[in-house]
């Protein structure tokens, strides 16, 4: 099954339960749709963070002086896309009260994302730890792929704390 069909198939099935997630450790849990990284998105990120380095925001200078001959996305912009793209994967159990970003274990920026590129997220569940009644710490390996490029933009191990909705007594 190609990735587009796999993504649509994931959207039509119900999300896994917490018990089913435990059985998915080591497996790929999903692939997002492709998303465009255009200059507008890069400029908004530059404004939001104050990181207005020319290689990100000055197309003319980047064309002349950058080894990539164009502007590139900030590494942290690429990293920040994981949150939104991961929501497309339909892996949060229905009885989840909340999910919080718990941090990062390892991040490697492999290849720059050139302006106009499309990226997608491929995720694999690495581990799931009980952290208390109805609390689970999940670790994911996330690969941000660049369309038509051999190398990924980045690989990041992310941690998310899941809180199961408590049953009313």
N, C-alpha and C positions, 0 to 999 in steps of 0.2 A: 504494500500500500504506500503510495507517495505521501510526502509530508503534509500536503494540503488536505488530502482526504483523511489522513490520520488526525489532523487538527479538528476537522469537522466532525469526525466520529467521536472524538473526546467530548465535544460540546453536546452531543446528543445522548450520552450516557450519564447517569447520575454520578455525582462525586463519590469517591470511596469513603468508607467509614474509617474511624481511627484504627480498628482492627485490620481492615484491608490495607491501610497504609503500611502497617508493620510488615505485611507480606510483600510489599513493593520495594523494600530496601535493596539497593543495588541495581534497581531497574530505572530505565528512562521513564519519566512520568509525563512528559509532554514536550511539544514543540509549538511555539507561538506562530502567529502570522508574521509576515515581513512588515517592517515599519520603516518609513523614510526618515533619514537624518539629513534635513535640509539646512540651508544657511539661517533661516528664521529660527529654527530650534536651537542651533548653536549660538546665535546672537542672544536669544532669550536666556540661555544658560549663563552666558558671559555676563549679562546684566544682573542676573539673580545672584551670582557668586562673586562678582567683581573681578573675575579672571578674564581680562580683555586682551590677552597676549595675541599678537598679530597673527600667529599661525592659525588661530581660530577665527578671527573676525576681519582680517584685512585681505580680501581676495586678491587684489592686485599685487600686494607685497608677497603674498604666499606664492602666487604664480611665478614671480621673479626669483624668490630667495629660498623657498621651501624645497626640500628634497622630494616632496610629494607633488609639487607644482599646483597645489590647490589648498584651500583651508581644510582643516581636519577637526573632528569633534574632540572636545575635552575628554580625557580618559574618564574623569568622574561623571561626565554626562553619559558616556557609554555604560558605566557601572550603574548609574541611577535608573537606566531603562529596565533593569532586571525586575524591579518592583511591579511596574505596570504590565510588562509582558508576561510575567509569571501568573498574573491573575487570569490570563486567557486559558490556562491549562486545566481548570476545573478539578483541582485536587483538594480543595478545602472541604472537609466533611460538612454536611448540612447542619449537624448539631454543634457547630463551632460558634462560640460566643465572640471570640476575638483572636486575631493573629497579630503579633508584634514583631518587628525587625529586632533581632537579638544581637546582630553583629556579623562580622566577617572573620573567617579563619585564614583564608589565603586568597590573594588576588594577584593575577598576572596579566598585565597589558601586553598583548602579543603583537597586534598589528593595528595601525591607526585606521579610524573610520573616516574616509574622505567624504567631503560634502557631496550630497546627492546619492550616497550609498543607501542601500536597504539592509537592515539587520533583522535577525530573529533570535529567539532564545530557545535553547535546548537544555532541559534540566533532568537531572538524575537524583533520586533520593539516596543519600549516603548513610544516614542513620536516623534513629528516632529513640530518644531517651525519655523515660518517665521522670518528671520533675515535681511531682506532687499529685494529689487527687485531681484528675482531669486536666493536668498540665503536661505538655509534651514539647520537648525541644527537638526540632527537626533540622538536619543539615542537608543542604542541597549542593550539588556541583552544577554550576550554571555556565554554559558556553554561549557567548554572544557571537553568532556567525555573521559574516558579511557575504551578501549575495555575490556569486561569481568570483569569490576569493578563496584561495586554498587555505589560508590561515585565518583563524578566528580573531576577533577583536580582543577578546579577553576570556579568561576562565576565572571564575570566582566561587569560592565555597561560602555560602551564606547560611546563617542560622535564623530560624524563625520559631518563636514561642507560640504554640497553639493552646487556647483555653477552650475546653469542652464546656458546652452549655450545661449547667447543673439542672438536674431534675427537681421540680418543686415537690416538696413533701406535703 
